[in-house]
C-alpha cells in the first residue's frame, strides 16, 4: 500500500511463492492485509452468502455462479456476490452485471438497500481491495497465475458468513478447506473432477463442507450428465449477457438451467444444513420456475441503475 517495493521485487516475491507454494498462514496474512487496507462493508444485521470460483479453469462457461446467486436470492436468502471482470473470457461476474446496466457501488447504504429490497448485492472487487492495484502491473507482466489468484475468493469486503467456492483441482480444495476451518466460515468447496471450478454436471464432482466430504454424480442430484458444449459462455459480452438473462427468465436450455440449479442447491444447503439436498434443490427450482429469481434481477437492476 505504501508502494515501498519495486516491480522487480514484487515479481521476485511472487515467483518465490510459485516455486515453493505459499503456506496457509502466509495466504491468511496477505488476506488480512488486503482486507485491512481496503474498504469494509458491514452487512449487519444480515448474514450473507457468496458463491465464487477461483477461475482460470479455461472452460469458458457462461457465468453459472452469478446466475446461481440470483436463484438463491430469489429463494429468500441474502447474497453479497464479490466479483471482477474475467481475465480470459467474456462472462466474468462484473461483465454480466455491468451488461445489465448496473452501476457498481461501494457505499454501505447502497449495499444494504440492495440486500433489503431484493436479497442481492454486488461488490465489484477493484472498488474495495485497494492494495491489489499496486501489484496489477506485475501480475500482468508475469502472464502466469500467482498467489493473488488464490486471494480473490478470500477478500470479499463483506466477509460473508457463508461461502460456496468452486476450485479447479483437488489440491486447491485441500488448501481452502484448511483456510475456511481457520476462519470459521460455513462453507462448501466443489470441484468437478474433469477440471471445472464449479458443479458442471459434465461428470462426477467432489464436495467438502463443514460436515461432509463426498463425490457425487449428476444422477445423485436427479440430473442427467451434460456435455461441455452445453455450458459455452458465448463469444461476446452481448451473448454472455443474453445467456445470463435467459437462464433467470427460465428460458434457457435444460442443461443450462440444471447446472445453475445444482450450484444454487448446494449454496442453500450451506445456509440450511438441516435440510436435505432434495429440499434445497426444491427451493432453488421453485425460485427459478416461479419467476422469483428474475424478479430479483429486475429489482436489483432498478436499485443499482
C-alpha positions in Angstrom: 0.0 0.0 0.0 3.0 2.3 0.6 4.5 1.3 -2.7 7.8 0.6 -0.9 8.8 -2.2 -3.3 9.8 -2.1 -7.0 8.1 -4.2 -9.7 11.2 -6.4 -9.8 11.0 -7.1 -6.0 7.3 -7.8 -6.3 7.9 -10.2 -9.2 10.7 -12.0 -7.2 8.3 -12.5 -4.3 5.5 -13.8 -6.5 7.8 -16.2 -8.3 9.3 -17.5 -5.0 5.8 -18.4 -3.8 5.1 -20.1 -7.1 8.2 -22.2 -6.9 7.8 -23.4 -3.3 4.0 -23.0 -2.7 2.6 -20.5 -0.3 1.7 -21.6 3.2 -1.7 -21.3 4.8 -0.5 -18.7 7.3 1.1 -16.6 4.5 -2.0 -16.7 2.5 -4.1 -15.6 5.5 -1.6 -12.8 6.2 -2.0 -11.5 2.7 -5.8 -11.8 3.1 -5.7 -9.8 6.3 -3.5 -7.1 4.7 -5.8 -6.7 1.7 -8.9 -6.5 3.9 -7.4 -4.1 6.5 -6.2 -1.7 3.8 -9.4 -2.0 1.7 -13.0 -0.9 2.1 -15.0 -2.9 4.6 -18.7 -3.4 4.0 -20.7 -4.2 7.2 -23.8 -6.1 6.2 -25.2 -6.4 9.7 -27.9 -7.3 10.6 -27.7 -9.8 7.7 -25.5 -12.9 7.5 -24.7 -13.1 3.8 -23.6 -15.8 1.3 -21.1 -15.6 -1.6 -20.8 -18.1 -4.5 -17.5 -17.7 -6.2 -14.9 -19.7 -8.3 -11.2 -19.4 -8.4 -11.4 -19.0 -12.2 -8.7 -20.0 -14.6 -10.2 -23.4 -15.5 -10.1 -22.5 -19.2 -13.6 -23.9 -19.8 -15.2 -20.7 -21.0 -18.6 -21.5 -19.4 -21.4 -19.0 -19.0 -21.5 -17.3 -15.6 -23.0 -20.1 -13.6 -22.1 -18.8 -10.1 -23.7 -15.4 -10.7 -26.9 -17.0 -12.1 -27.0 -19.2 -9.0 -26.6 -16.2 -6.7 -29.9 -14.7 -8.1 -31.6 -18.0 -7.8 -30.6 -18.2 -4.1 -31.6 -14.6 -3.5 -35.0 -15.4 -5.2 -35.4 -18.2 -2.7 -35.2 -15.6 0.2 -31.5 -15.7 1.2 -29.2 -12.7 1.5 -26.3 -12.8 -1.1 -23.3 -10.4 -1.3 -21.6 -11.5 -4.5 -18.0 -10.5 -4.9 -16.5 -10.5 -8.4 -14.5 -8.9 -11.1 -14.1 -8.7 -14.9 -13.0 -12.0 -16.4 -9.3 -12.3 -17.3 -9.7 -14.9 -20.0 -13.4 -15.0 -21.1 -16.3 -12.6 -21.8 -18.5 -13.9 -18.9 -16.9 -12.6 -15.7 -19.3 -11.6 -12.9 -18.6 -7.9 -13.4 -19.0 -8.3 -17.2 -22.5 -9.8 -17.0 -23.6 -7.5 -14.1 -22.4 -4.4 -15.9 -24.2 -5.5 -19.1 -27.5 -5.3 -17.2 -27.0 -1.5 -16.9 -25.9 -1.8 -13.2 -23.5 0.8 -11.7 -21.0 -0.6 -9.3 -21.2 1.0 -5.8 -19.0 0.8 -2.7 -21.2 2.7 -0.2 -22.6 0.6 2.6 -26.0 2.3 2.4 -26.4 1.3 -1.2 -25.3 -2.3 -0.5 -27.8 -2.6 2.4 -30.6 -1.0 0.3 -30.0 -3.6 -2.3 -29.9 -6.5 0.2 -33.1 -5.3 1.8 -35.0 -4.8 -1.4 -34.0 -7.9 -3.4 -31.7 -10.0 -1.2 -28.9 -9.4 -3.6 -25.9 -7.0 -3.6 -22.9 -7.0 -5.9 -19.4 -6.0 -4.8 -17.0 -5.1 -7.7 -13.6 -6.1 -6.4 -11.5 -3.2 -7.7 -13.6 -0.7 -5.6 -12.7 -2.5 -2.4 -9.3 -4.2 -2.5 -7.2 -1.1 -2.7 -3.9 -2.9 -2.4 -4.5 -5.1 -5.4 -4.0 -2.2 -7.9 -0.3 -1.9 -6.9 0.5 -5.5 -7.9 -1.7 -5.5 -11.0 1.1 -4.3 -13.5 3.5 -7.0 -12.2 0.9 -9.7 -12.3 0.0 -8.7 -15.9 3.7 -8.7 -16.9 4.4 -12.2 -15.5 1.5 -13.7 -17.5 1.2 -16.7 -15.2 -1.2 -17.4 -12.2 0.3 -16.1 -9.0 -0.7 -16.2 -5.3 -3.0 -13.3 -5.9 -5.3 -15.5 -8.0 -5.8 -17.6 -4.8 -6.8 -14.5 -2.8 -9.8 -13.4 -4.8 -12.3 -15.7 -3.1 -10.9 -14.8 0.4 -11.2 -11.0 0.2 -15.0 -10.4 -0.1 -15.2 -7.0 1.7 -18.5 -8.1 3.4 -16.6 -11.1 5.0 -19.5 -13.4 4.4 -20.5 -16.0 7.0 -21.4 -18.5 4.2 -19.4 -19.3 1.1 -19.6 -21.7 -1.8 -16.2 -21.9 -3.6 -15.5 -23.7 -6.8 -11.9 -24.8 -7.4 -10.2 -26.2 -10.5 -8.3 -29.0 -8.7 -8.3 -31.1 -5.6 -5.0 -29.6 -4.4 -6.7 -26.2 -4.2 -9.7 -27.8 -2.4 -7.5 -29.0 0.4 -5.8 -25.6 0.8 -9.0 -23.7 1.0 -10.5 -26.3 3.3 -7.8 -25.6 5.9 -8.2 -21.9 5.4 -12.0 -21.9 5.9 -11.6 -24.1 9.0 -9.3 -21.5 10.5 -11.6 -18.6 9.5 -14.7 -20.3 11.0 -16.7 -19.9 7.7 -19.7 -22.1 6.9 -18.5 -23.4 3.5 -18.8 -25.8 0.7 -15.9 -26.3 -1.7 -16.7 -28.0 -5.0 -14.7 -29.3 -7.9 -15.8 -31.2 -11.0 -13.3 -33.9 -11.4 -12.8 -33.1 -15.1 -11.5 -29.7 -14.2 -14.4 -27.2 -13.8 -14.3 -24.8 -10.9 -18.0 -25.4 -10.2 -20.6 -28.1 -10.4 -20.7 -28.6 -14.1 -22.8 -31.8 -14.3 -20.3 -33.0 -17.0 -19.3 -35.8 -14.7 -18.6 -36.5 -11.1 -17.8 -33.7 -8.7 -16.4 -33.6 -5.2 -17.7 -31.5 -2.4 -16.3 -30.9 1.0 -18.0 -28.8 3.7 -18.1 -28.3 7.4 -20.0 -31.6 7.7 -19.4 -33.6 4.5 -16.8 -34.8 2.1 -18.2 -36.8 -0.8 -18.1 -37.5 -4.5 -21.4 -37.0 -6.3 -22.6 -38.0 -9.8 -25.1 -35.8 -11.6 -27.7 -38.5 -11.0 -27.3 -38.1 -7.3 -29.0 -34.7 -7.6 -31.5 -36.0 -10.1 -29.8 -34.6 -13.2 -28.6 -36.1 -16.5 -24.9 -35.6 -17.5 -24.3 -32.7 -19.8 -21.6 -32.1 -22.4 -19.1 -29.2 -22.3 -20.7 -27.5 -25.3 -24.0 -27.1 -23.4 -22.2 -24.7 -21.0 -20.4 -22.5 -23.5 -20.4 -18.9 -22.3 -20.7 -17.1 -25.7 -18.1 -15.4 -27.8 -19.0 -11.8 -27.0 -20.1 -9.8 -23.9 -23.5 -9.4 -25.5 -24.0 -13.2 -26.0 -22.8 -13.8 -22.4 -25.3 -11.3 -21.0 -28.1 -12.8 -23.1 -27.4 -16.3 -21.7 -27.4 -14.9 -18.2 -30.8 -13.3 -18.7 -32.4 -16.3 -20.4 -31.4 -18.5 -17.5 -33.0 -16.2 -15.0 -36.1 -15.9 -17.1 -36.3 -19.7 -17.1 -36.0 -19.7 -20.9 -32.6 -21.3 -21.2 -31.7 -24.9 -22.3 -32.4 -27.6 -19.7 -28.7 -28.2 -19.4 -28.0 -24.5 -18.5 -30.9 -24.4 -16.1 -29.9 -27.6 -14.4 -26.3 -26.7 -13.8 -27.4 -23.4 -12.2 -29.9 -25.2 -10.0 -27.2 -27.7 -8.9 -24.9 -24.9 -7.7 -27.8 -22.9 -6.1 -28.9 -26.1 -4.3 -25.5 -26.5 -2.7 -25.5 -22.9 -1.7 -28.8 -23.2 0.1 -27.6 -26.3 1.8 -24.6 -24.4 3.2 -27.0 -21.9 4.8 -29.6 -24.5 5.8 -27.6 -27.7 6.6 -30.5 -29.2 8.4 -32.3 -29.5 5.1 -31.7 -32.4 2.7 -30.1 -31.9 -0.7 -33.5 -32.6 -2.2 -35.3 -30.0 -0.1 -32.6 -27.4 -1.1 -33.0 -28.3 -4.7 -36.7 -27.9 -4.5 -36.3 -24.3 -3.1 -33.9 -23.4 -5.9 -36.2 -24.9 -8.5 -39.2 -23.0 -7.1 -37.2 -19.7 -7.2 -36.3 -20.1 -10.8 -39.5 -21.6 -12.2 -41.9 -19.3 -10.3 -40.1 -16.2 -11.7 -38.8 -15.1 -8.3 -35.2 -15.2 -9.5 -36.0 -13.0 -12.5 -38.0 -10.6 -10.3 -34.9 -10.4 -8.1 -32.8 -9.5 -11.1 -35.3 -6.8 -12.2 -35.4 -5.2 -8.7 -31.6 -5.4 -8.5 -31.2 -3.5 -11.8 -33.7 -0.8 -10.7 -32.0 -0.2 -7.3 -28.5 -0.2 -8.8 -29.0 1.6 -12.1 
